[in-house]
Amino acid sequence: MHTELYNKISKSCCVITVYLDDEKISEGSGFCFLPTGEIVTAAHVVTGRMPIRTGDADDPGIRIFAKFPNVALKEYKVNLCSINVRVSSFLEDIQIDVAILIPVIKEEKLAFLIINTNPPALGQEVFIAGYPDELKLPYQLEKIINKDHEGVTEFLDAMEKGYMADMTGPLIKRAVVGNIRRFIASNPKQEVKSDVFYLDNGMHSGASGGPVVTKDGDVVGIITQRAITSASQSNDPRLEIPSGSTICISLTSLLVLNQKAV
């Protein structure tokens, strides 16, 4: 039984929504790694796209919100958005898809998970969590709700900013590391190590940035994307579909910050 672990993950995992002026440009998942509310997520969750472009995270119109289950909505700002390494043999920087967000107002005693910068092992069982599109409100409430009823507009607005966290909590799945490879990007001034690994269970859009957790409760990576495979047919040779696996990265790259996340 993993009840205690699942409860810990559930309380520490959040919905992240990002607005540019009044338009929502991105939504994803993340997890708290300090009791004062600091969050790790995927960099593309912050910007809504990958690769990260210069100035994406610094736009003065960007507002970032995180919603943990049964905790008031919190506003965040960017501390780190992608670790970039210039390698002479590549036309563009190597970008490691990780971001750190810090709360505008810090608050003690938030549930959190501890980061382990060591990668998982091939064949290791882990647990992945997030708020993917497959996670729906019970009873299809979003479809049957009377939008003309008093207070419903406010309720729907709240849902847009992550109050799904209160209604459902994150989806947690078990998986096994089926493939893992270490990559080292370096130049004369910098060396960054990162591990890319595949899990034999699928998470869908919206789970990006969610944690990969060991049975001991340590976070050894984050979800970056669902794996895609070709489903080529004669009438659609470019057709691609989800493979049923999830692509993740370790948090080893954070060591370049001298083990100081914030």
Residue, then its C-alpha position, 0 to 999 in steps of 0.5 A: m500500500h502506498t496511501e501515505l506516499y500518494n497523500k503526500i504527492s497529492k498535497s504537494c502537486c499543483v496546477i500552474t496557469v500562466y496569463l499574458d495580459d488577460e489571455k491564458i497562454s499555458e497550463g501545466s503541473g508542478f510540485c512544491f519543494l520547500p515549505t515556503g512554496e517554491i515550485v519546480t516545473a517544466a520551462h515550457v509550462v511557463t512560456g507555453r512553448m519550446p524552445i524558450r525564446t529570449g524574453d519569454a519569461d521576462d515579459p512584464g505582462i506575464r502572471i503566473f498562478a499555482k493552485f494546490p489542493n485546499v490552499a488559496l490560489k497563489e501568484y508566482k514569479v520566475n526564478l529560473c526558466s530553462i538551463n541553456v548551454r552553448v555547444s559549438s557543434f550545435l546551431e542553437d543552445i541546448q535547453i534543459d526544460v526545467a523552471i523554478l518559480i517562487p511565490v510573490i508572498k511566501e507562506e510557511k508549512l506548505a506540503f512539499l517533496i524533497i528533490n534528489t538530483n540523482p537519476p532513477a535507475l533502469g527498471q526502478e518503479v516510480f510514481i508520476a503525478g500531474y493534472p493531465d487532460e484525461l482528468k475530468l470533473p466528476y459527473q461531467l459537471e462542466k457540461i451540465i452546469n447552468k451557466d446562467h445561474e448566479g455565481v456560476t461565472e465566478f466558479l468557471d473563472a476560478m476553474e480556469k485558474g486551477y481550482m481543478a486542484d480542489m475538485t479532483g486533486p492530481l492524477i497519480k500513476r505507477a510506472v517503471v523506468g524503461n530507458i534512461r540515458r545521460f547527456i552532458a552538454s559542455n563548453p569551456k565555461q560550463e558543464v551540465k549533466s542531464d538524464v532523459f528517461y522513458l516511463d512505461n505509462g502514459m501521461h497526457s497534456g497538462a501533466s508537464g512539470g509534474p514530479v517523478v517520485t520514488k517509493d521513498g518520496d524523493v523527486v528524481g525528475i519531472i514530466t516533460q512530454r508524452a512520447i509519440t510514435s508513427a501511425s503511418q497509413s497510406n492516406d496519412p503517412r505523417l500520422e502520429i499518436p501517443s505511444g503510451s510512454t512518458i518522457c521525463i528528465s532528471l533534476t541533475s542539471l540543478l547542480v549547476l546552481n551550486q545546489k541553491a535552487v533559490 
